[in-house]
Amino acid sequence: MSKSLGNVDAPEKIISQYGAEIIRIWVASSDYTDDMRLGKEIIGSAVDAYRKLRNTLRYLLGALEGFSETERLPVSEMPELERYILHHLSVLDEEVRAAYEVFDFKGVWRKCFDFASLDLSAFYLDIRKDSLYCDRPDDMRRRAARTVMDIVLDRLTIWLAPICVFTTEEVWQERHPSEDGSIHLMQFPETPGDWRDDVLAERWKNLREVRRVVTGALEVERREKRIGASLEAAPVVHVADAALRAAYDGLDAAELFITSGAVLSGDTAPDSAFRLEGDVSDIAVVPVLADGEKCQRCWRILPEVGADNTHSDICGRCASAVDAVVNQKGAA
């Protein structure tokens, strides 16, 4: 921008249109050691990033409605997926502290935003929404998910408070209402040592690579109108690496793929199977339609739907959850 050219975008104008947080995000995401640039596209990117972050924070607030300490689960009792997210938080804690020490606000913003959009919204929350909505209220998996979501929400808001000062205060007061408290009075919390698990992180890095190929195959099926949603599928996933197949032992592959079923196979994949180029070319997916009836509660297509005369249109898991909720209300 140049005053002599008359192409200056006044901060007041941007604030009146988008809000002060957008200016703060633009500053935080800029390299202040070089000439700083501002224009409609750059502001548009900041607006889009803010919208994504705010939606993630809002989702977490909604998911934690009614959460209390009695529901909290210790790390030792959590599923691997939750411990993997806690590992991410442990690594992120070190990176955020180091970045703030050298006034690397761009590093803080980028690492926190990438975690919120890539590791939370596009991965963890996408998988765990099924458990959040459909499991029994006392189910260990659901309790673990809500425990981790509570930790994640607090950490993200505290880390981002110097950048998104208004939004984080709004989130904090919604989660921890107080007349004299504030997010800006909080210190960065210490991170327990047992959150860090590099071996587990490496395993889940490989698991996510397989999931990436499956997601690509399902996107093609949706685009070609062969399925309407991923839960209509039960893909056969050909994984040539025996160690990578073994990494799924003890895990529900369908849960990670967000499908109604899944089979991992070491057999040679047919030429028509879906593949991605690059370092995952030895993973191939054959999309198969799920067998059974659609559960009207969780939307999974399973052979067991209709087997329970009391709950003729839902699966066994959902029947148990419905009974638990009904009994809970009856006891109250």
N, C-alpha and C positions, 0 to 999 in steps of 0.2 A: 504494500500500500504506500501511497505517496500523497502528501498534502498538496504538492504542486500539481499533481495530476487529478486531484479531487476524487480519488477512488477509495477513500477511507471508510471503513465500516465501523461506526461508532459503537463502543460496547453497550451504551444505553439502548441503542436500537435493537441489538441482538438480545439483550436481557428482556426487553419489553415483549419480544416475539417468542423467545424460547425459554427464558428463565436464566438465572445466574449460574446454575449448575453447568449449563452448556459451556459458558465461558471458562469455568474452572476445569472442566474436562478437556477443553481445547488446550488450555495452558499446560495441564498435567501431561497431556499426550504429545506435546511439542518438545523438540530438542532445543532448549534455550541456549545451547552453545553455538548455534548457527542462526541464520536469519529465520525468523518465525513468519509463517505464511498464514493468511486468513482469506477465506472466500466461501462462496455458497456451498461448494462440494465438501470442503473441509468441515464447515459447520454442520452440514448434512450428515457427515460421518459421525460427528460427536453426538448429534441428536439421535441417530440410530443406535449408537452404542449405549447411550443413556436409557433409551427405551427398553433395550434388551436387559440391561442391568436392573432397572426398576421392576420389570416383569418377573425376573428371577427372585428378587427380594420379596415381591408381593406374593409370589407362589409359596415361598418358604413361610411367610407369615400365615397364610391360609392353612398350610399343611400342619402348622404347630398349634392350631386352635385347640384349647383345652389341655395342652401338654403340661405335665407337672413332674415334680421330682420322683414321685412314686412310679412313674412310667420309665424313668431313665434306666438304661442298661449299661453294665460295666463293659469295657472294651473286650475283656477275655471271653465274654459270652456272645459277641457280635459275629455275624456272618462275615465271610471274606470281603465281600463288596464294601461293607461299611468300614472295615479296617483298611482297605485300600484308599478310601476317601480320606480317612484320618491321616494316613501316610502322606497324601497330597498336602494336607493342611500343615503337617510338620515341616515338609520341604518349603512350602510357601511362606511359613512363618520366618524361616531363616532368610529367605530371599527378600521379603518385604522389609524386615529390620535392616538388612544390609543396604538396601536401596535408599531407605529414608536417611541412614547415617551419612550418605554422600549426596543427599538432596536429588536423588535420581527419581523424580516424581513420575517420569515417563515409564520407568521400569516397574514402579509400584502399580500404576494404573494398568499397564499391559498385562502383568502377571495376574492381578486380581480379576480383570475383565475376562481374560482367556479361561481362567479357572471357572468363573461363573457361567460363561457361555458354552465352553467345550466340555469341561469335566462335569459340570452340574446339569445345565439345561439339556444338552444334547446327549448326555450319557446317564449319569446317576439318577437324576429326577425322572428321566424318560423311562428307565427300568423300574424304579421303585414306586411309580404312581399306581401300578397295579396292586402292590401290597398295601399302599396307603389307603386306597379306596375300597379294597375287597377283602383283606384279611380280617380276622377277628380283632377286636380292640386290644386283646391281651396277647396276641401272637408275638412271639419273640422277634420275628423278622420285622414286623411293623414297629415294635418298640425300639429296635435298634435303628431303624430308619429315622424315626422321629428324634431319637437322641442325637444322631449325627446331624440332622437338619438344624436342630437347636444350636449345636456347637458351630456349625458352618455359618449360620445367620449372625451370631454374635461376633465371630471372627471377621467376617467380611465387612460388617458395619464399622467395627472398630478400626480395621486397617484402612478403610476408605474414608473415614471421618475427616481427615485433613483436606481431602479433595472434594467429596460430595457432602459438604457440611450440612445442608438443609435436609437432603434426602435421608442421610444416615440418622440424623436426629429424629426425623419423622418415624423411621423404622424402629429406632430404639424406644421411643416413647410408646409406640404401639405394642411392642413386645414387653417392655419393662416400664409401665406407666409410673410416673413419679412427679411430684410438684417441684422438687428441688434437685432431681437427678438429671444427668445429661450424658450423652455419648462423649462429649468433649471433656468430661471429667474422668473418663476411663483410661487406665493404662493398658498397654498391650499385655494380654494374658500369657502366662508361661505355658509352654507346650510339654505335656508328659512325654518322657523318653520312650514309653512303649508304643507310641503312635508310629514311630519310624520303623519300617520293615522293607528294606531294599529288595529282599528276595521275593516277597509277595508282590511288590510293585513291578518287578521284571516279569513275573508270571502274568499279571493282569495286563501288562503292556502287550504281550503276545495274544492274550484272549481278546483284547479289543481289536487286534488286527483281523482275527477271524470274523468278529462281529461286523467289521467294516465291509468285508466282502459280502456277508449275508445281507446287510442293509442295502448294498448296491444291487444285489439280485432282486430284492423285494421291490426296490424303486422301479426297476424295469417292469416287473409284473404289474405294478399299479399303473404305470404309464400305458401299458398295453391293455389295460382294463381286464386282466385275467383275475385279479383280486382287487377288492376295495380297500382292505386294511391288512396289515401284517399278520393279525390274528387269524386270518383265513388260511394261512400257510403253515405247513409243517415240513420245512426243507430238509433235504439230505445234503449234508456238508462233507465234502471229501477233503480230508486233511492228510497229505502225504507224510508229514512229520509225525512219527509215533509219539515223541515227547510232547508235541503240541496238543495232540489228541488227549494224551494222559493228563494234561493240565486242566482239562474239563472234568476230571474224575471228582465226584462229590458235589458238582455244581449242576444246576438246572439250565442246560443250554437254551431251552425254549424261553426261559425267563429272561436271559440275557439278550436273546434275539428279538424278544417281544413277539413271539409266534405261539401258536397253540401246541406245537410239538416240534421236535428236531431230532435228527439222527446224525451222529458223527461217524464217518466211515473212513477206513483206510484203503478201500478199493480204488482202483483206477477210475477216475471220473470220465463220463462220456464226453465226446467232443462238443456236444451241444450245451454242456454245463456253463454257467456264468463264471467268468474269471475277471480279475483286475490285473492290469499289467504292473510290473515292478517286483518288489520283494515279497509280494503275496501271491505270485502267479501259481504256486503249488497248492493253493486253496481254491476249490471249485464248488459251486452250489447248484443243486438241481431243485428248483422250486416244486413243491408238491402241495396239493390242496389238503387241508386238515380234514380228518374223518370224524364224523359225529354230528351232534346238534349244537347250536349256539346257545351258550349260557346267557340268559337275559340279564345277568348281573355283572359278570366280568367280561363277557363277550368272547371268551375262549370257545373254540369249537372242539368238543370232547365227546367220546363215546359214552361216558358216564352220565351225561345230561339226560334227565328223564328217568333215571333208575330209582330215584327216591320218590315214592308216592306222595309224601308230604310236600315236597318241593319239586314238582314235576318239570319245571322249566329252568332249573339252575343246577350247577355242578355240586359235588360234595363239599368242596371248600367253602363255597358261597352259602350252602345250606347250613354248615356249621357256624359261619359268621352271622347269618340271620338269626339263628336260634340263640346265639350268645347275646346279641343286641336285644332281642325280645325279652330274654330272661333278665338281662341287666335292667331294662326298663320296668319289668314286673317287680323286681326286688326293690327298686327305688320307690 
